[in-house]
Amino acid sequence: MADTKNDSKKRVRNFTFKALKATVKGILCYGIYFVLWMFLAPIAEIIPGFQQMVETFVIVYIIFIIIGELTSGTIFQYCFNVARALFVIGYLIFSLNGGIFGLTFENVSFMIDLRLFLAIATLLGLLGLAKSVLQAVNYMSEKAECTPI
Amino acid sequence: MRVPIRMIGLATTFFWIFLIAFFISAVYSLKDVHFDFGDPQTDLTSDNKFILSLPVSITNKGFYDIDSFNMTTKILNREGLSIARGSTLIPIITKNDSVTVTHNMTIDINDLLERYQEYLFNDTEVTIHEVVGMRIGDMIPLQASANFSVPWGAPLYNFSLGEVEYVAYNLTHFRAVVPISFENHAPFDVVGTIQIQMYSADEVVGDGQTNIEAHHNSPYNGYLELYVPITEKPESGHFEVYFRTPFFKNDDRPLVIHYG
């Protein structure tokens, strides 16, 4: 009876700690976005939809971080990390239109070639994906080692 | 396995921070790049080509060097065919540096007016296609382009020959006075000669030449004298008009105006 009570207390404490950690991470991420946005704000005035594009990315990214943190210690954490890495790659390719970003402002057409930037970002995303897969493999192997025969 | 995973994580985080910082600083520094365009100037080369010069000043106060700065101007006619082209390349503009260049465009007016004679007599519009390209921090190519129309003023706008007046000159010839009028709408002065050959059927019956001087944006009214044999005073026929100025001449394709 006392053990069950201790277990549930431990679980609540664990979950509270995870929730706290997730909240801190989320706030930290939002803080970084807030600081970086001050530099990017002039672009948002020129490019329509830029703010919405970045905000959507940040919201989804923070959600993945929070979910990943809440599910830490389980295999789902790594699944969400993989999903986050795939989301970063997919969203960058989709939102940057394959690397060629065009805009027409009054009579002037602007074209910015971000293919090199996109290629590096995609490689880093793939590296993050590989890391998450390795973490999942490591988690499973450690769990298998710990299982009593 | 934990150590390699942690190393991958650290390396990924480091490169992400580096990449995002570079991208944001590159974009942010764009606002510190200033372009100043001076007043366009015109000049004439020794081989009578028209030079349009545009002084451009670029001040780079951003965080990165700008390289491969390229400015290209194309002048297109109504059909979209290229009339003239000019390009200026600055290999590198270092940060905290200012560069002033003159963007030159050479227009062979003679060649242009030989190919498109309508530009001699009709006011029209030409399209200017402007492309400015550069690369920021060796990594981000950027290009801006614009099309705009510019009115073209014809140097011999509304060119016409008036009613020919015949006055007895001597026992064998008439003096034929041909009034000439046009307006010079071109950005340059029209100074040169006009030669008129008077034809009756397919035979030349008179030939004359006069000097003209018409400043830009001003009308010209003058006359030209021809001496026509009394026996061949024509009732109808045509004139062939030749223009010879430093900018253009139409020796191959004279203007034909019918009379009578």
Interface residues (C-beta under 8 A of the other chain):
Chain A: L36 F39 L40 P42 I43 N107 V108 S109 F110 M111 I112 D113 L114 L116 F117 I120 A121 L124 L127 G128 A130 K131 L134 Q135 V137 N138 S141
Chain B: M1 R2 P4 I5 I8 G9 A11 T12 F15 W16 L19 I20 F23 I24 S25 V27 Y28 K31 M139 I140 P141 L142 Q143 A144 S145 A146 N147 F148
